[in-house]
């Protein structure tokens, strides 16, 4: 075997190469790549791989063989190096990078332990072509299995905010398992059993990470349920107020009509007739868009806005929305208008203004919601952060709107400028058969 062949086998079959691939395995499907991703990946991986091989040549028995604890501690350096690689190559938080790095360390160490058992049982050299083939076969098998197990978190992290203290705690445990618990057992009569025990410890470390994701997912689902319940309570309260408003109007009409029978003054009678006309006009002024579901939503919101001194204007052809499911229409428009009402309800009377309009644009349907905004609004990932104290019961409305927009293949954008909040939605209209 030539010198360069052996060096290539050492580089691309060694622990640092395996660890670099494991880091990318957990990060690439999960996080958005930064600019110069490939250059950054190479600049981080090659020096680490080369430095590790040089250290093995210079110190075959370890850098500090007489102090095993400190000698093993030196492995923290490549771990920290690849952790920095994740932060530089991907758009992720330090917490997310630490979680991914911890999973990678346990996975690579498990690969090493299985590889060592196979190598001892087969008798081939650690840096032979057969060793490289086994190493790559194990990477395909184990890394592919890990990809399947963690795919839900990798592909959809929305709402999964991992607890900081749990991420750090798990990382410390995994470092202890990988660096200080896993020790080579060369020459021992129970060598294969020792490496099998190490592998089981690595699997348990990955299960620990899986349990953290499961707990976070349950917490997210409980939060969504709480948000839905809070939203339903809010809608129930709004509907109750609307019913009370209708009852008051009907009560006033009944008394006004009864009073007309006993009024002899023509001027006073005309004044009562005008009041009755205004009351009837209040109910007849509801927007007729041509879409029954949208008419129902707007009627309900207009009743509430009328009672609270909010001006709601609408320019919309509801027939353009007939292709959307009624439940999606109710969720989209209901949440958008409820958010707008919530924003302007406590503002000065002249600022309680909400407008909505829709229109066709070359095969697309444009929806534009606009309302006064009297405070600064923090944004994250293009979505507004709630200003409410009980944050666990707010913020779900905008996520629901985004989900519906994406369901129909559309896009949405949010802008805040000159004390105005603007929500723009663009939906592709279905082609007629």
N, C-alpha and C positions, 0 to 999 in steps of 0.2 A: 504494500500500500504506500502510495506516494505521500510526501510531507503535506502537500496542500489538500489532498483528499482527507487525510486524518484530521487536519485543522477544520475543514468544513464539517466533518462529522461531529467534531467536538462542539462547534458553534451552534449548528442547527439541530443537534440532538441533546444539547445540554439543558441544565435546569433554568438558566436565565432566558433562553429562547422559549421554553415551555411556559415560563411565568409571564413573559411579555405577551404571548398569544392568549393566555388565560385572562390577562388584564383587558385586552381588546375584546375578548369574547363577551365579557360582562358589560363592556362600555359601548361597543360599536352599535348594537341594535337598540341601545337604551338612550344614548345622549346624542345631541347634534355635534357634528365635527366642527372644529375651529378651522380657520384659514391655515394653509400650509400643514394640513394634517399629516400627510405622508412624510414630508421632510422632518417634521417634529418627531414622528414615531421612530424614524430611522436614527435620528440624532440621539434619541434617548436609549434605544435598544442596543445598537452596536457597541457603544462604549461599555455598557453594563455587561454584555456578553463577553467582550474581550477582556475586561478587567477581571471577571470571574475566572476565566480560563487561565489568565496569567497568575492569579493568586493560587490556583490549584497546582500550577507547575512550581511556583516558588515555595509554597508551603503545603506540601502533600499531607502532612500530619496536622495541619491547622496553623493559624497564625500564632495562637497562644495555647499550645497543646497542654501546658501545665495548669492552665486555668480554664477548664471546659466551659464554665458559665460565661465568661467574658468572650471566649472564642466563638461560641454560638451567637452571642449578642451582636457580633459583627455582621451577621446576616440581616440585621435591621437596616443596614445601609442600602442594599439593593431594593429592599421592600419600600423604603422611603423614596428611593429614586424613581421607582415605577409608579408610586403614588403621585409624585409630581408630574410624571408623564401623563397620567389621566387628566390632571387639572389643566395641563398645557394643551393637550390634544382634543379635549372634549369640553362642551359647555355644560358643566355640572358643578354642583356645590361641593365644598370639602366633605360634607357629611355623606353625600351620594358617592363620591370618589372613595371614601374610606370603606363604605359598605361593599362596593365592587372590588376593591383591592383585597379586602378580607376574604371574600368568596374566592378570588383568584388564588390566593396563597394556599387555602385549604385544598382547592382542586388540584393545583400543581403538585402539592406535596403528596396527595393521594395517588396521582399518576406516578410519581417517583417510587413510591413504596410498592405498587403493583409491578412496575418495571423491574425493580430490584429482585423481586421474588421470581419473575420469569427468567431474568438473566442468570440467577444462581441455579435455577432448575435446568436451564438449557445449556449453560456452560459457555456461551459466546462472550466475547470481550465487551467491555463497557462502551468503547468507541469504535465498534466494528460496523460494517454495513448492515449486518443483521440487527444490531442494537438500534440503529437509526430506523430501520423498518418497523421494529416492534414499538419504538417510541412514537412514531407517527401513527401507527395503527391504534395505539392506546389513546393518543390525543383525539383521533377521530371518534373513538368509542366514548371516552369519558367526557370530553368537551361537548360532544353532540348530545349526550344524556343531560348534562348540566344545562345546555341551551333549551332543551325541551322542558326541564323542570322549572327553570326560572323565566320562561318565555313570557308569562303574563306580566310580570313586573318589568321585563325588558321592553316590551312593546307598548305598554300602557301604564305610565307612571302617574297619570293625572290624579291629583288628590292624595297620592301616597307620600305624605311627609313623614319620613322615618324619625322616630324619637331620638334626639341627639345622644342622650345618656345610654340608650340601649345599643346604638351603633358603636359607640366607643367601648362599651362593656364587651360586646361580642368581638370587636377587633382585638382587644387585649387577650381574651380567652383564646382566640385563634392563633395569635402570635405565640402564646405560651405553648399551645399544642404543636405548632409547626416548627418553632425554633428550639424550644427547650425540652419538650417532651419527646419529639422525634429525634432519636440519636441512632447512628449507624451501629448495627449489631454484628459486624463482620467477625466470623470465626466462632460465633456462639452456636451451641448445639441446637438451639431453638430459634435460629436466625429467621427462618421463614415465618414462624409463628409471631415473632416480634414485629416483623414488617406488616403482617396481616393485622395485628392489633393497632399499629400506627394508622393503617388504612381505615380501619373502623373508626378511629378517633377523628380522622379527616372527614369521613362521611357524617359523623355526628356534628362536627363543626358546621358543615353545610346545612344540615337539618336545623341547627340553631338559627341560621340565617333565614331559612324558610319559615320557621315559626315566627320570626320577627315580621316578615312580610305578611303572614297570615293574620297576625294580631293587628297589624296596621290596616289591612283590608277590612277586617271586622269593624274596627273603629270608624273607618270611612263609611261603611254601610250604615252603621248606627247613626252617624252624623247626618247622612242623607235622609234617613227615616225621620230624624228629629226635624230636619229642615222642611221636609214634606208636611209633617204634622203642623209645624208652625205656619207654613204657607196656607194650609187648609183652614186653620183657625183664623188667619187674617182674612181669607176670602169669605168665611162664614160671617165674620164681624161686618165686612163690607156689605154683604147681601142683607144682613139683618138691618143695617142702617138704611139701605135702599127700600126695604119693605116698610120700615117705619115712616120713611119719607112719603111713600105712596099712600100709606094709610092717612097721614096728616093731610095730604092734598085732597084725598077723597072726602075726609071729614070736613075740610074747609069748603069744598064744592057743595056738599050736602047742605051745610048751614047757609051758604050764600044763595043757593036756589030757594031754600025755604024762606029766607029773608026777602027775596024778590016779591013774594006773594003779599007782603004787608007793607011794602014801600009805596007811598003815594007820590013822593017827589020824583019828578022825571030825571033831574040831575043826579040824585042819589041812586036811582035805578040804573042809569047809564054807567055810573061808577062801579056798581056791583057787576053789571054785565061785562065791563072791561076786565074785572078781576077774574070772573069765570072764564073769559076768553084767554087770559094769560095762563090760567091753570091748565086749560085744555091744550094750549100751545106748548106748554112745558112737556107734555107727553107726545105731542105730534112732531116735536122738533128733533126726534131721534134720527140719526143718520141711516139712510136706506142705501146700502152699498150694492145690493144684489146678491149678497152671500148671507144666508140665514145665520150661520155660526158667527160670522164677523158682526152682523147686526146685533146679535144678542150680547156679545162682548162689549161693543161700543155703547149700547143702551145702558148696560149695568154701570160702566165706567162714567158715562155722562151723568147719570143720576147722582153718583157719589161726588163727582166734580162740581155739579150744580149746588149741592148742599154745602160744600166746603169752599166755595168761591174760587174754583179753579176753572180756567178757560181751556177747553179741549176742542181743537179743530181737527177735522179729518177731510182729506180729499183722496178718495179711493174708489176704484171700480172693483167691487168684490167678486165679480164674475171672473176676474183674472186669477183668483185664488181657488176656484172650484176644484182644481186638480190636487189640492192638498187635503190630507186627512183632517176631519173635524177636530180630533183630539190634538193634533199638532198645531192647528190654527189657534185653538183655545190656549194652548200652552205658550206659543210664541207671542201672540198679541197680548194675552193676559199678563204674562211676566213683564213684557216691555212696558206696557202702560202702568202696571202696578209700581214698577221701579220709578217711572217718571212721576207718578202721583206722590210716592213716598219722598221724592227729592224736593218737590215744590210745595208740599202741604204746609210746611212751617215757614215758608218765605213770606215776604211782604205781599199784600193783595195784588199789587201791580205786576209782581214777578211770578204769579201762579199761572203760568202759561205752558201748555203742552200742544204740540202739533204732530200730525202724522200724515204722510202722503205716500202714494204708490204710483208706479208708472212702468210701462213697457220700454225696454231698451234693447233692440235688435236681438230678440230671442231670450232676453233676460227680464226678470221682474225685479224692479228696484223698490225697496221699502226704506223709508226714512223717518226715524223718530227723533224728535228734538224737544228739549225742555230746558228751563232755566236752571243754572247750577250756581248756587251761592257759596260754595266752599271748594277748597282744593281736593282733588280726587287722585289718590295714589293708584298706580297701575302696575300690574305684574303679568308678563307674558301676554300683553295686549288686552287684559281683562281688568276691570276696576276692582279694587279692594274695598270691602264694605267698611263703612264708618260707624257701624252699630257696635255697641258694647258687647251684646250677645252674639259674637261672630259666628257661633256654631249654628245659628238659626238664620243666617243671612248669606247672600252670595250665591245661593244655589240657582236663583232665577236666571242669571246671565249664563251659567254653565248649561242650563236647560235650553236656553235659546241657541247657544252655540251647537249643542248636540243636534237640535232639529235642523238648523241650517246645514250642518255637515251631512245629515241624513239625506237631504235633497240635493247634495252636491254643490251647495252654495258657499259663499264667503260672507264674512261680517267684519266690520271695522268700527272702532270707537274713537271719537275725537272729543277733546274738551278744549275750548278756546272761547274767549270773550264771554265768560259766564254762561256758556251754553254746553250742554251735553248732547252729542249727536251719535246716534246709532244707525249705521247704514248696512243694509242686508241686500245681497244680490243673489237671486235664485234663478237657475236655468229653467226656462219654461219647457214643459214636455212637448215633443214634436207630435203633431197631429198625424194620425194614421192615414 
